[in-house]
């Protein structure tokens, strides 16, 4: 089986990379093999543009059996504690559209420029991993006013990232089965980096990743 592990930054999957180096045979840069399992890592860079380009380039040359997008996320849902690892089953392009004259926002789905601004994963959910709905943005929300507006427009979304929808789009377009795994590093609230817990989020995320790869 060929698994593609996708992350925006190397530090988000650093513990998993160390585990692969210690437990697999490294065939080339970012490519690890053990018995019938091949794990290939792809660090795309932050944001939708970098993610879409890197995945499009990769899928033009390779066809993995499964792609996993792993990273941190902010939580809108107050029931998601910091450090919780979730699987994102749907993604919404949160700022792809137009600003109306009254300051409101209309996304590409409502404009009729796309079938929908929401993308869903058709694969069965991963057992025993909380499922949620994601919002993908180019600018993470950091003020009370903008947070209130986005929650009023998309009350169903539970987590926010900068890459998820691009990952969904690329995998769906290429016909590659996929999963998005995120660990909550912070609440979506007026920006306060002191309230983030990156070490906890990254530790928990990578424990889940290693567990998944260890049983394949």
Buried (B, 14 or more C-beta within 10 A) or exposed (E): EBBBBBBBEEEBBEBBBEBBEEEBEEEEEBBBBBEEBBBBBBBBEEBBBBBBBBBBEBBEEEEBEBBBBBBBBBBBBEEBEBBBBBBBBBBBBBBBBEEEEEEEBBBBBEEEEBEEBBBEBEEEEBEEBBEBBBBBBEEBBBEEEBBEBBBEBBEEBBBBBBBBBBBBBBBBEBEBBBBBBBBBBBBBBEEEEEEBBBEBBBEBBBBBBBEBBEEE
